[in-house]
Structure formats: structure tokens, C-alpha cells
Amino acid sequence: MRVIFNESLKAVADDLDHMARNVRDAIHGAGQALLNADLDAAQTVIDNDAETDALSTSIVDQCVELLARQNPVATDLRVVVSTMRLAITFERMGDLARHIAESARRTYPDSPLPQEIVDTFAQMQQFLDVTADRLVTMLADRDTKVADQIIHDDDVLDDLHKKTLEFAQSEDFPGTNPQLINVVLIGRFMERLGDHAVSAARRVVFIVSGFDPSKEPDRDEGTDID
């Protein structure tokens, strides 16, 4: 029975790694669509989201079956439950990347953003590109050092997001009403991508060590481990 459990858990882990790579590609593609008016990139992100959703459903189903049939305890239970939560987190990240791609497609060939704020969004995207690459490495290697980087660097993205809100709230906002809506929504989508990356990083730390980094008294992330 133990051999069967290990083989099943390995299959689930492979699917989760696949999900992480899909999310990384979706984040990169969404940024390409947003900043370069790349319609092909936008459509690819939108079309590929269905596979990410299907993987999430499959992983959750496999984990439920492992819980029901194998009755894991201690570390194994922590891994199975955390894997389910990671799948759900990655599914949400894929949805957020799809929302950004849809915004770019909706306004093509024009940008959904006023030119004056594009540089700030480019900085946010650069941050998310690095974070997305880190997610793949973190998950594949169960690397808690990379997880810690993701958790502690998130303030950078939060500060950039505040700039987009300040721009949207300025009395002399230079864009149209639809662009105002896009600044707020796309900024929020990108900020939430960072939050979910932090959640995933915390979950990996929890898998490896059993320690919940959201309980650190000197950190106030604004999101919990989920």
C-alpha cells in the first residue's frame, strides 16, 4: 500500500509542477499582451487557461481519493492537503493572468492603459516575471530559500500597486473612463498575483517544515496561508 501511495503522490506532484509551469507561462504571456499589444500572446493565455483549470480539478480529485483510500497521517497528510491548496491557488493565478490578457485583447490594437502609467505597470510585470520563474523553481525543488524570497519581496509589488491607485485617483487623470477602470482592475489583478505567489510560498514552507510563516509576529502580509 505504501508503494501505491508514493506512486500516486508522485503523479500528483508532477501535475502540480505542470500547473506551476503553466502559470509561469500565463504570467509572462499576459505581460507580453499588456505591454506590447500582442494579440497572439493574449489569445494563447486565454486558450491555455482551460488546461490549468482541468489540472486543478484533477489534482484536487486525486488528493481527495488519497485521503479517502490511504488515510495519510503526519507529514503525508500535510503534503496532500497542502497540494490541494496549491492547486487551487495556481488555478486562481491562471485566472488572473487570463483577465489581464482579456483586457489587452479587448482594447487591441490600443493599450488598455494611459501611456503615463505604462512604465509603472512594466515594473510590476518585471517583478511578476521574476516571481513566476521563482515559483517553478521553488515547487520543483521544495526550496524554502526561494519561498522566503517570494514572501519578503512582495512589498515591492504592493508599493507599485499603490502608485497605480494614486494615479487613478489624481484629479488630472489623463486617460479615458475605460482606461481608468483598466488601471484599477489590471493593477488589482497584478497585485493579487503577487499575493497568491506569497500564499503558495508559505504553503511550500509549511510542506517542508511544518512551520506556517504567516504566523511570524513581525510580518503583516495582508493574506493568510491560503
Helices and strands as residue ranges (DSSP letters): H 2-36, H 39-70, H 74-107, G 115-117, H 118-141, H 144-169, H 177-209, G 213-215
